[in-house]
């Protein structure tokens, strides 16, 4: 299967990946806020089972889900940027190869013309 017709605006693609990475990076700040909120709520509860349930919810579900979201986002952004870079490098390599090929074409000998 040929991959004909692929055109990527490298600068635009890189900018989009960077914005997505910035959004993923914001999850790091949310993790601390989430932990603080749940810890404070659990501490404030007079009911031990409710406090325990909040701690369990944070530890077993919300914390791991947030960590998984960060890891997935980082992986997607990293792999996408590597793909854009590979595309860009391949285009650069092909252009370099084409330029070198121009100078490697042998000059034909002068042909004698019969009169």
N, C-alpha and C positions, 0 to 999 in steps of 0.2 A: 504494500500500500504506500503510495507516494504521498509525501506531505507537501504538496504543491500549494502555493497561494498563501503561505504563512507570512503575515506582515505584523510585526510588533513595534510599536513606538516605545523604544527602550526607556526613554526618560519618563514617559507617562506611566508605563508599567511599574517602573521602580518607585515612582511617587505614590502610586496606589498601594504597593506592597508596604512602603514605609508608613503610610497612614494606618493601614490595617495593623501593622506591628505596634504602632503607638496605642491603638485601641486595646490590643492584647496586653501591652505593658501596664495599662491603667488597672487591669485586674489585680496586679500586685498590691496596689493601694487599697483595693476593696477587701482583700483578704484580711488585712489588719483590722479594718473597720468592722468587718463581719465578726471576726473573733472577739473583738472588744465588746460589741453589742450583745452577742450571745452570752458572753461571760458575765457582763453586767446584769443582764436579764436573769440569768440563772442564779446569780448571787442575791439579787433583789427578791427572789421568790421566797415566800415563807413556807412554801409547800415543797418538800424535798423531792417528791416524785416529778413535779413540774420542772424544777431546776435540773434534775437528772435527765429528764427527757430533752430539755434544751441542749444540754451538754452532749447528749447522745446524737441529737440531730446535727449539731455542728460537726462533731468528730466523725460520724459514720457516713453522713450524706453531703452536707453543704461544703465542708472543707475539701473532701476528695473530688467532688464535682468541680469546684473552682480550680483546683490543681489540674484536673484533667482538661478543663477548658483552656487554661494557660498553656499547657504542654501541646495540645492540639493546635492552638493558634500559632505558637512559636514554630511548630513543625511545618504547618501550611505556609506561613510567611517565608520561612527559611528555604523550603523546597521551591516555592514559586520564584524567589529571587535567584536561586541557583539556576533555574530553568531560563529565566530572562538573561542571566549572565552567559549561559551556555549558548543561547541563540545569538547574543551579541558577539561573543568570541568566535563563533562559527562564521558569522558574516565577515568579521574582521580577518579571519584566517583565509577565507575564500577570496577576499579582495586582495590580500597579500600574495596568495598563490597565483591569482590571475595576473597581477602586476609582474611577478617574477617570470611567469610564462611568456609574457610579451618579449622580455629581453633574452629568453632562451631559444627563441625561434631562430634557426640558422638563416643566414643571408644566402639566398640562392646564387649560384655562380652566374656570371654574365653569360647570357645565351647569345650565341652568334647567329646573326640573321643572314640567311642566304639571299644574295641579291640576284 
